[in-house]
Amino acid sequence: MHVPDWAGPLGEAYRLALAHLTGLPDRPVDSGAGPADMRVALGGPVPEVPTPPAEVIAALAAAADPGLVATASGRFFGFVFGGATPAALAADWLTATWDQNAGLYATSPAAAAVEEVTGGWLLDLLGLPSHASVGFVTGAQMANFTALAAARHEVLRRAGWDVEARGLLGAPPIRVIAGADRHDTIDRALRFLGIGTDAIVAVPVDDQGRMRADALPAALAGGAGHAGHAGHAGPAIVCAQMGNVNSGAVDPLAPIVDLAHEAGAWVHVDGAFGLWAAVSPVLRPLLAGVERADSWATDAHKWLNVPYDSGLVFCAHPPAHRAAMGVRAVYLEHAGGDDRDPLDHNPEFSRRARGFAVYAALRSLGRSGIAALVERCCTLARRFADQLGAAGGVTVLNHVVLNQVLVRFDGPDARTRAVLDAVRREGTCFMSGTTWQGRAAMRISVTNWSTDEGDVDASVRTILKIADQLVSP
Ligand SMILES: Cc1ncc(COP(=O)(O)O)c(C=O)c1O
């Protein structure tokens, strides 16, 4: 076996990684280069001859550096991005080093077992049923996809249709009942699944983007009699949301589950970030009823601060989950008995061993550490809202119930957008924009484990200074 110089490139990578991480507090958060600069820095002719690995790593880092956004920074508040805690990041390095194929027990007993153990811990921490099945996927998009595949299986099975064998042509139509302000990954998952977005029955939402439970009966009744039972919604899936991507609002789960189950519908919960609030005894009441849903999607790369990519899917009906995802091949060595092959729970075949980093995150933070992280982010989000809301000419548009804050600067939409652009260029912090109820808004998401009061206060000072300078665009 050829034994290369591991220490050269890995030593270089370690040195560069440490320089990046320790430099985060002083680095402008937004990237200093656009796509054109990056093409020049990284481009060139096809490499015709080998280059020593350590040299490749040094050159790659030098070329990429100006185009990196400091998403791991405690002053990155864009989209809903988490950073990476030290234990999770270190476990992720080992995951790449070990290079396990996490599809089967046979290809990595360690990777398969770590998913089983971590899955059990997650169900306990999130307060979900202990019998639920767990899948480790790339993100909430694929978690929504996987859960909705299980839902598709089950609602059609109950209607006497085997979708895995027969497909959807000629199948009883499925209705997907979802809040009008659902995340777009629900629609995208329905496209992937062949259900299609026309199947969506949009339920009106309130001023925070929460599904209106009082409007749900009418939506469910739209398909009444479909399967021949009065009061039965026919094959139907209700998609609820824990954490609106803009406002952070949480759907009223308890009445949603009651009404949906009464009508025979499956309830899926998209809790990409909001589901983590379940770990906090203070925030848990906001999610009342969540444990009675049929499936759940969340991310580890958001609030748990595991490096990209890492999503999680849970299903209260393990046979439906495995019917939708399971696979058998003559050349594979499938686990027998109670042993769980990971590939029966996610859409991939060969796959990175994502469980190691999630395991490390849970062990290093512990229940109390996760609760503290989530609560701290919510407190800091309120600090943003209080300080910005107290300044003249700034309006906080949402009720800050979790880690999301929406603000708008007096004047036309263009002024809010101009403030946002200028803040990003200044470099102290990074926020992203959105359109909330038809009006431009700055969107602040406090999701990083390392953010502290000083980061919020420095960011607020910058935002207000820039807003003062930009009286009109
Ligand atoms: C509610 C919700 N669902 C789904 C997603 C998609 O998550 P991912 O990008 O991890 O696939 C997001 C992303 O922010 C989200 O907020």
The ligand as an ORCA input file, in Angstrom:
! r2SCAN-3c Opt
* xyz 0 1
  C     -38.854     26.061      7.945
  C     -37.768     25.601      7.022
  N     -37.900     24.456      6.336
  C     -36.965     23.999      5.501
  C     -35.783     24.687      5.322
  C     -34.747     24.143      4.392
  O     -33.627     23.723      5.115
  P     -32.301     23.180      4.393
  O     -31.732     24.371      3.704
  O     -31.464     22.699      5.510
  O     -32.681     22.104      3.445
  C     -35.578     25.890      6.007
  C     -34.373     26.695      5.805
  O     -34.175     27.736      6.348
  C     -36.589     26.348      6.903
  O     -36.445     27.469      7.615
*
